[in-house]
């Protein structure tokens, strides 16, 4: 396995897993659209645990994501595009786990879709 930095566990699934997205089905989900090119839909929630999809437009600004802390860590799978943050670069097919209390400011490169699990929620960090 590839460890991109302290507190990060990462592995590409591309050598044994193929991704085929159903764009029509994705478009039917109840997306909450933000003005900065960022959209989010909640797939499941129980207490503070939450499973969401993020969609970031190709022309989204650098402020599409804000600096935030993952109280119980964060687990995500890049389904399309690329995510870059202080810990590294994560491409389509990469599965990533960030340790509890990890803080980062991700940025999307191109049109991006990410499946995210928060075991204990997220807290916005003041800049």
N, C-alpha and C positions, 0 to 999 in steps of 0.2 A: 504494500500500500504506500501511497505517496503522502507524506506529511508536508503541507505547504507552509507551515509555520507553527509556532507555539499555540496550542489550544485549537488546532484545526486538524480534522481527519478528513481525507479526501480520497476518492477512487473514481476513475472513469469506468463507466459501464459499457462503453462503446465496443469493446472487443467481444462481448457476448450478448448484447442487447440492442435491438433496433427500435427506434422511436418513429411512430407514425401518428401525427396529430390529426384529429377530426376538427377542422376549423369551423365547420357548420355547427357542430355540437358545442364547441367552445363559445361561439358567438351567442348561443341560446342561454348561457349561464347569466345569472343576475350580477353583472359587473357594476361596481361602483367606480365611476370615472372621475379622476381628479384633473385639474386644469394643466398639470405639468407633464402630461403624456404617460401618466401612471394610472393603471386600473387594478382593482383587486376584487376577487369574489371569494366568499367564505364557502368552503366545502363541508366543514364539520366543526362543531365547537362543543366542548364539555368543560365547564368551569373555565380555568385559564388556558387549557389546552385548545389549540386551534390549528386547523388544516386549511390553508388558503392557496389560491393561485394568484400570482402577480403577472400582469402583462404590461410591458413597457414598450412604448412606441419607438420606432427607429429614430425619430427626431426629438425624443424626450430630452429635456434639459438636464444638466448635472444635478439639479435639485429634485429629481424624481424621487430619490430616497433621501431621508434625513438620517443623521447620526443617531443610532439607537443601541440599546443594550438588550441582550437576550437573557432574561432572568434565569430561565432553566435551560439555556442553550438553544440552538437552532439547527434543524436538519432540513436541507433542501436539495432538490434535484433540478438541474437546469434542463428544461425540456426543449428549449429553443434559444439561440443566441449565446450571449456571453455576459458573465458578471465579473467585475473587477472590484476589489476592495483592498484594504491594508494588508490582508493576508495572502493575496495572490489573484490569479485569473482562473475562472472556472467556465468551461465550455459546455455546449450541449452534451448531455450524457454524463456529466460529472455529478456525483453525489457528495455532499459536503456536510460535516457536522462541526459546529462551533461550540466550544465549551460554555457551560453556564457562566453568566456574568460577562460574556464576551461583548465587546463594543466594536461596531464597524459602521462605515458609511459606504455601502455598495453603489456601484455605477453600472448601468447596462450599456453594452456595446451593440448597436443595431437593435432590431426588433427582438425582444426577449420574452420568454415565458418560463416561470419558475414555480414549482410546486414546493410549498414550505410547510413545515410542522414546527410549531412553537409549543414545547411541553409546559411552559409556565408563563406565557405572554411576552410582551415587548414593552420597553420603557424608552421614551424619547429622551435623548441626552442633549442638554443645552450646549451649544457650540462654544 
